[in-house]
Amino acid sequence: MSYLDAPRFHFSGQFWTNPSTINNATENYNPTEKYNNNPPSDINPNSVWWNQMGQAFFKVPAAKVTAAAGPDGALLQTAAQDPIVGATVQNVLQGGPPAQFGKLVDLDPDQQARSLVVGLSLQFSTGEPGVSLTGDVRPMTIIDLWGRVTGGGGGAGIASAGAMFQSVLENLQWSGIATTKSAILKQLHSLSPNTLSIKFNFDGYNGDITSPQFGTGRLTGTVGPYTAGEPAHFVAKRRVFQGAEAVAANSPMNAAPFQLSGTKLIIDLGNSVPTTAINQGPFANLGVVSAVVDPAGANVVITPPLFSTAQQYTTQYNLTAGIFTVDLGANAAKLANKPLGIQIVPPAPVLGAVIGTGAMQLKTGLPYTELESPPGPSPAAATVALAEFQSGYFACVDLNAVRMEPIAPAWSASSVSGVDVTSNAQILLVATQWGNPAPNLAINIKTAINQYQFRNSQGQPYNINNDPMSAISAPTQVTTDANGRATLTFNAIGLDQSQKPARREFVDGQLYLFTHDYSMDTSGQPVTVLLFENIPANANPTWWQDVQPILFQYARLYPFMRSLIDLSDYSAMTNSAFNIPAKIQGALSLPRTHPAYMPVTRDLSVAKTNLILSWIKNGMPEGTAPTKTTTA
C-alpha cells in the first residue's frame, strides 16, 4: 500500500527553504578563486548565484488538510464529515539535543537533481483537544524534477522548477487516537500503526532574495497507508511518462504514477501539469485531458475526461494534491493488460516540458536562456502526452542517490535512509508488468550521461563524471525474483585524487551515474553514486597541514557560518571558553540523519571526518603555519 490507497488525506500550503548557492559550481571549490555577484553563466561560473548566505533550512510554515478519502474512496471535504479535514500541518523540531528543523541540501555540484530533505518532522493536529498525528519523514531525494513553467520559461531559473518527493512517516505518535472522532485517523492507525506513506509536490519557489516572500514555495501532499517491505520512495504499481512509444514529441506534461483498484483508476497528476508563470502562477490550459486505454491500438478514450479546464485542474490540485479517481467500469478489464495514456486536446499549442539536464540547470538557478535545446510546442490537436511502455513493464529503484567510500562501514539495515556513507550499496529495484510483480525479468544496467551545466570554451555542452570506472564496481545486469525484485550492488574500490579530472580537483570524490531497462525516471539518471576519494591515514593531524585546508573550503562556500564560528580560524576553532571543540566534535559524531549533523551538506567523507575528530582528540595541535610571502 502507498499514499494512493485509501484511507488517505491531502494537505496544501507553503514550504520554505534557504539553501546556500555558492556551492552550485565546481569552480567555486577552488580556494584561490574570487567570487562575484554577477549572474552565473558559461563565462562566469564563479558567481555566488542567488543566495550566498543560505543556511539550508527546510520548513513547512503553513499548511492545512484539505480533504480525505475513506476506505470506499468517497471524498470528505469538511470537518463535519471527518475532523482530519481542516487539521493544521506544522513543523516540529526533530532530534536533540540540539533539536533543529529539517535541511535541504544537494548531493554534489555535478548532481543537483538529487537534492535531499533530511530531519523533517510534521504534526497534523485536528481541532479536537489533544488529537494529533506526529511523525519523522525518512530522508528523501527529489524525483521527477522538471521545468514546470510552460517550456521552463520565465527566464527565472529555480522559480521555473517543479518536483516531487515521496517517503514514509516513521516514529509515529498517535495522540488522542482513542478519543478522536476522526474515522480516517482511526482507520490509518489500524492499517499502519508504525509507518505511513507520504508524498509532496513542490513548485513556485521564490528565489528573489529582495522579495518579502523569498524562500517560499507552493506545497501539496498526501498521506496514506504503508505496508512494511514496500518501496518507500516510489509507487511500485504503474506509471505514465513522456518517453513511452505512444507519446508525441514535445509533451507539455510530466510523469505520473497510477494504479488500478478494482474498476477505479487512481492517478497522481499533482506534478504533471505546467504553470504559465513563476511564483506559484496559474496552471496552463491543456484543454480536455482524458485517460486513454491502449493509445497506440484501440485508443479507447475514457469519458468523462479527467478535467477540461485549467480551473478544474486547479480545484483538484488544491483539494486532493492533484490525485484523480475515475471509475472505468467495463474498461477496467481492458486496462488490466493494455497501456494507459493521457491524451490532451489543447485550445492552442503548448510548449513542451523541460526535463533531464535542462531541468537540473533550471533548479540550480540558471535562466532558461542557458538551456541547450529548448523544447518546441505541442500541436493544438489530440495528442498523447504521457503513456506506459507498450510492454507494460516498469522498473524503479527505491534509492536514487547513495554515498560510498572504501573505509566506510558496510551496508546495513540502517542504510535505508540513503544518507549514510557505506563501503558498498545494496539498492532495491522493483519491476512490475501492468502493476503486478514481474518475475524472472532480466534488467540491464549501464552508465548514464551527465552534462555539465556550463558549456566548454568552444561553446559546446560536454559530458562529465563516470571517470575512472576502475574506482567502483557496478552490476551490468540483474534478474528479478519471483516477487519482481532485485538488488543492485555497488562496491567502492578506491579513488585517488590523481585519478580525477582536473575540473573536480577541489571537489571531494567523483560521481557515477547509471540507468537501467524499463526506467521511467525523467532525469535519465535513476541511480547516482557519490564516491569519496582516498586520503592517506594520519594518526597525528595538525591544524595547518591537515584540518585547515578542509574547513577553509567550508568557510568560503558557506559564509553564513562565520556569524556563528569562523571555521578557517584556529583560535575560533579551539576556543574552549565557548566549548567550541566539544560542539564541533558532537556535531560531527551525530548520525547523518540528524538535522544538527555537521556539515549540513553531508559531503564530508568518513576519512576526513575521522581526521578532524582525531585532531580534536589529540588536543588540536596547530602545526606549522605557512610562510607569508611579502613584497618589497
N, C-alpha and C positions, 0 to 999 in steps of 0.2 A: 504494500500500500504506500501511497505518497500523497502529496498535497492535492492531487487531482481527485482523490477518493473522498467520499462523504463518510462521516460529517467533516465539514471544514468551515473555516471562517476567513473573511477577507478584510484587509485594512488598507488605509490610504493616508498619506500625509507628506511629510518632508524629511529628507536626510540632510546632514551637514558634515562636511569633511574639509580639512585644510592641509592637504599633502604638500610637502616640500617639493620644489621642482628643479633645483639646481642639478640634481642627480638624473635629470632626464636625458643627458647626453654623455657618452663615454669620454668625450673630450674634456669635460669638466672635472674628471677624476685626477687629471694631471696636476700635481701640487704647484707647478710653476705657471699654470695658465691664469690669465686675468679674466674675470667675469665682467659682463656688461649688462645694461638694462635694455638693450635694443632687442627687437623681436628675433626669435630663433629662425635660422634659415640655413641653406646649404653653405653659405659663406660666413655665417655667424653661429656656429654651434655652441659658442661659449656664453650664450645668453643665460641669465638667471631664470628665464622663462616667466611664468605668470605668478609665482608665489614663493619667493626665495626664503621667506620666514615661516614656512609651513611647519606644523607640528605633527601632522599625520593623524590627528584625532578623527574618529568616526562616531557620529551620534544620530539618534532619531529623536529630535526635539519635540516634534508634534505629529501625532497620528491617531486615528480612531478606527475601530472596527466598523465597517460599512454594511456588511451583510454576512449571512451564514447559510449553509446548505445542510439540511438534515439528512439522515440516512436514506430517505427516499428521493433526495435531490431537490426537494422543494426549497425555494429561495425565501429566506427570512430577512426582512428589511427593517424591522422596528424592534425596539427593546421590549415592547409588549409581547411580541412573538417569541423572543428569547433575549435575556439580559446581556448576552455577549455582544449583541448589536449596540453600537454606541460606546463600547468599552474603550478606555484610553489606552494608548500604547506609548510606553516611555522607556528610556534607558534606565538601567540600574547599574551601579558600579560592580565590576567583576574583580575577583581576586582579593588579595590583601593579606597582610599589609605589604605594600600600599595598594589600595584598590584604585582602579582607574577605569576610564571609558575605553571603548574599543579603538582600534587603529586600522588605517588603510594604507598599505604600502605596496610598492611594485616589487616584482621578483628580481628584475635586473634592467638596466637601461636599454638593453637589446631586446627585452621581452616585457613590454608594458601592457600587453593584453592578458596578463595573468596577475592582476592586482589582487591582493589578499586582504580580507577583512578578518581581524583576529581580536578576541577579547570583548566581543559584543554580547551584552545580556539585555533581555527585554522582559517587560512586565505588562501583562494585559489585565486591566482592572475594570470590573463591571461596576455599576452604580450601587451594588449591594454591599453592605458593610462587611469588610474583611474578606471579600471574594476576589481572588486574583490568580493568575497563572504566570509563573516566572520561570525562565529558562536561559541557559547559556547557548548561544549559537556556535556550533562547531566551526572552526576556521574554514573559510570558503573563498574560492577564487572566481574571478569573472568567467562567465561563459556567454556566448552569443553577443559579443561586442560588435557594434555597428555604428554607422553614421545615421542616426535616427532622423535628423532634419533632412527633408527631401533631398536626395542626392548628396547628403553630407554637407550641404551648403550652409550659407550664412557667413562663411569666412571666419568662423569663430572657434575653430579647434574643438576643445573639450566640450564646449557648450552644445556642439552638434551630436555628441556621442550618446548612445543608449546601451544598456547591458542588463543582464540578469545574473542573480546569484541563487543557488539552491543549496540547502544544507539541512541539518537537523537541530532541533532544540533538545538539549540534554540537561541533566541535573534539575529536573522539573520539580517545582514546588506548587502544589495544588491547594492554595489557601481557601478555606471555606467550601471545599467541594461537597461536604456532607450537607450543607445548608443552602447552597445556591439553587436558584430556580432555573438555571440555565441547563436545558436538556443537552445542548451542544457540548458544553464542558463536561457534563456527566458521561456522555457517550464517548467523547475522546478519552476521558480518564479510564473508562472501561476497556477501550480498544488498545490504547497506547499510553499506559501509565508512566512509562520511563522515558520515552523519546517520541518526538513529533517531527513531521516533515514540514519544512518552511521554505518558501520561495519569495524572492524580491525582484521587482523591476525598478531600475534606476534610470532617470534621464533628466534633461533640462537643467544640468548643472550650471550654476552661475560662477564663472571663473574670472569675473571682473573685480579685481581687488579694490576698486574705488566704489563699488556698489554696496549699499546697506544690506543687500541680500547675498553678498559674497559667500560662497561656500555651500549654499543651499541647493537642493535639487528636489525633483518630484519622486515620490516613493509610493508604490503599491505592493501588496504582497498577500500571501495565502498561507494558512496553517492547516494541516490535515494530519491524518494518522500515519504511522510509520511501522513497518514490520521489520524486526531485527533480521539482519543479514542482507537486506536490500541495499542497493546503492544509495548513498546519502546525497549525492550531488547531481543526479540526473534521474529522469523518469525512465525506467527500464521497460518501456512499452513500445510506443511508435512515435514517429517524428516526421514532419514535413520540412523541407528546406529548399534553398534556391538552386542547389546543384543536381537535382534529380533530372532524369531524362525528359520528362514531360514539361519542364519549366521553360518558359520563353526567356529570351535574353533580357537583361536589364530589369529584373524583377524589383519592384519597389518595397517588397516585404522581407521580413527576417524570419528565421526558423521558428518552429513552434512544436512543442511536444503535445501528444494527444493519446487517448485511449478509448477503446470501445467497451462500454459497460452495459451488458445486455443489449438493448436496442439503442442505447444513447451514445452519441459521440460527445466526448468531453475534451475540448481543445483549448490550450492556453495561448491566446494571441496577445498577451499583455506586453510582449516585447517585439511585436511583429509589424505594427502599423506605424508609418512615418509621421512626423510632425512637419509643419510648414514654417516654423520659426524657432529660434533659440529661446532660452529662458522659459521652459515649460509651455511652449507655444501650442497652438491648436493642432489637432490631428488632421492629416491630409484626407481629402475626399477621394477615396478609392472607388467610389460608385457602389455598385452592387457586388458584394463579396459573398460567395457561396461555397459550400463544400461540394466536391465532385467525386464520385466514385469511379475509379478506373479512367482517369482523364485521357490516357493515350489509347483507350479502347472504346468501351461502351459509352463513356463520358456521361454518366448519369448525374445531372445537376440536382442537388437536393433543394427542395423548397419547403418552407420559406428560406430566404437567404440568411446568412449569419447576421449581416447588417447591410443597410442600403445607403446610409448617410454617415458623414463624419460625426454628427451629433449622436446617432445611435451607438456608434463605437465608443464615443466619449462617455456616455452614460454607463455602458457596460464596464469600461475600464475603471471608472471611479467606484462602481458598485462591487464588482467581482474581480478586480485586478486584471480584467481582460479575459477571463475564463468564460467560454460559451458552452452551453449544453444544448444539444439538438437531438430530438427523438427521430431516428432514421426509419423506424417502422420496418417494413419488409426489406428496405435497402441495407439494413444492418448485416443481413446474411451475405450480401454481395461484398461488403467491405471486409468481411472476415478473411478473405484471401485475395483481395484486389487492393491496389494502392489508392490512397486518398490524395486528392488535390485541392488546392484553394484557388478558385477562379475569381478574377476581378474583371469588372466592366466599368472602367473609369470614364467620367464625362470628358476628360481631356488627358493628354499624355502626362505621365508622372515620372520624374527622374528615378532611375534605378538606385538601389541601396548600395552604400559603400560598406564593404566587408573586408576581411583579411587584413593585409598590411596597411591598406588605406585607413581602415577603422582604427588601427593602433596609432597611426600618425595623428588622427583627429584627437584621440584620447590623450596623447602626450601634450597637446596644446598647439600643434602646428595648424595653420589655416588650410582651408580647402584647396587653395591655390597651389599648395605644396604637393598635392597628390599627383602621382604619375599618370594615371588613366581614369579621369572622372567618368562615371557611368553615363550612358545615354538615356533617352526617355523610353519608357514602355509605351506601346501604342494605345490609343483610345479605342480599344476593341476588347472583346472577351479573350483573355489570356490566362494561362495557368501561372500563378505567381509562386506557389510552393507545392511540393509534392513529395511522396515517398519514392524510393527506388522501385523500379518495376519488379525486382525480385522479392520485395518485401523485407529484405534484410536491413537491420540497423545494429550497429555496434558502437559502444561508447565506453570510455574509461571513467572510473569513479574519482580519480585524482588526475588533474591535468598539469600539475606542476609539483616537482619534488626537488629536494636539495641533497647532494651526496658529497662524501669526502672519504678517502680510504681509511683514515684513522677513526672515523666516527663509529658509534655503536651500530650493530646490525639492526635491520628492520624488525619491528616487533608489533604486537597488537596496539601499542600506544602510538604507533606511527601513522595511524589512520587520519590524524589531523592534517598531514601533509606539510607541517611546519618544521618538524624536527630534521636535523641533518643526520643521515644514516650512510653506512658504507655500501648498502645495496637498497634497492627499492622493489617492492612487490605490489604492482598496481592491478587492481581488479578490472577486468574487461567483461562486459556482459553483451551478448549478442541475442537478438530476437528476430523472428520472422513473423510478420503480421501480429506482433505483440506477444508472441509465445516464445519460450526459450528455444534457441537454435542450436541443437546438439551437433557435435562432430563437424563443426564448421571450421575450415582452415582459414586463418586470417593472416595476411602478410603485413609485416611492419617494415617501414623504410624511413630514412631521414626525410625531414620536411624542409622546404626552402624558407629562409628568413632573409628579408632585405633590410638594409639599414635605412633609418628614417631620412637621412640626408643623401643627396647624390654625390658621386665622386667628382674629381676635378674636371672630368670630361662632360659633366652634367648628366651622367647616366646612373640609374639605380644599380646596386650591386649586392650580391649575396654575402651573408656573414654567418659566423658560428659553425658548429659541427666540425671543428678542427682543433687538435688532431683526433681522429676517431679511435686511435690506439689508447686513449686515456679512459675509455669506457667500454664496457661490453653491453650489448643490447640484443634482444631477440630479433630474429628475422621472420619468424612465423610461429604462431600458436594455434592450437586446435581446441575448440570449446568442448567441455564435458557434457554429460547428459542434461545438465541444467543450463546449458548455454553460457558457461562461464570459463574464463581462462585467466591466467596470471602472467602479466608482463614483468619479467625480472631484469633489472638493470644492475650492474656492478661497477663501482668506482675502482678503476685500476690505478690511476695516478696521473696527475698533470703537473709538470714543471712549468715555472713561469717562462722559461726559454722556449717552450713549445707553443706559446700563444702568439696570435697575430699581433703586430705592433699596436694596432688600434686599441687593443684591450690591455696594454701593458700595465695600466694603473687600476684596472678593474679586476677584482679577485675572481679567478676561475674562468670557466667557459660554459656556454650554453650548448645543449644538444636537443634538437627538436625532431619529433617523429610523427608520422601519420600511419594510418592503418586502413585496411579494407573496410568498406561499409560505414566509414565515419561520415557523420553529417555535421562535424564541427565547422563553424563558419569561418574560423581563422585559418583553416588548413593546417593547423599545428596542434593536434589534440593532446600531445604529450610534450612537455618541456622539462628537461633535466638541467639543473644548475650544478655543475661540478666544481667545487672549490679546489684551489691548487695546493700543492705540497709546499711546506716550508720546513727548513731544517729544524731538528729537535734542538731545544735550547733550555738547559736547566737553570741558567743564570742570566736571564734577560735584564737589560738596563733600559732606562728611560730613553736616552738619546739614540742608542743604537737599535732598539727593537720596538719599544712601545710608542714613542712619539710619532714615528712615521705612520703608524696605523691611525692613531687618534687625531693627528693633524688633518688627515683627509676628512674625517667625520666633522671636525670643527669647521672646515671650509664648506663642505657640502650642506651642512645643516646649521646655519649661523644662529638660528633661534636658541640653540643650546648654550650659546655664550651668555645669555641672560640668566642662565642657571649655573653653569660652570664652563670655564674655558678648557676644553679637552686638550688643547695644544699647549697648555701652560703647566710646567712641572710643579710650581708652588701651589697652584689651584688644585691639582690632582692629588697632592699629598697633604692637603690641609686637614689635619686631624682635629682641629678645633670645631669644625663643622662635620666631622665624621665622614668626610668625603671618601676615603679609601674603602670603608665598610659599606657605604652606599653603592659605590661602583661594583664592589665585589658581590653584593647582594643582588643587584640588577642583572649582572652577567650570569648569575647562578640560578635565576628563576627558569622555570620551564618556558620554552619558546612560545607556548600558547598563552602565557600570562600577559595581560595588557601592559604591565610595567616592565617587561623584559627589555633589556638594553643590548644592542642598539635597536631602536624601534623598527628599522628597516629589515632586521633579521638576515643581514647579509654578512655577518661576521663568522668566519669559519671556526670550526672546533679547534683547530690548531692555534689560531690567533687568539681565540677566547682563552684557551689554556695558558698561552704565553702571558697574557695580561694578568690572569689570576695568579700565576706563579710569581710574576713581578711584585704583585701586592703582598703575597705570602712571604716573599723573601725580604720584605722591608723597603720596597720601592727604590732600589739603588738608581742613582742618577746617571752613572756612567760618564763618558767624556763628551762634553758639549762640542759641537762642530766649531771650527775656527771661523770667526767672522772675517770676511775679506774687507779690506779698506782700500780706498783710492787716494792717491796723493792730491 
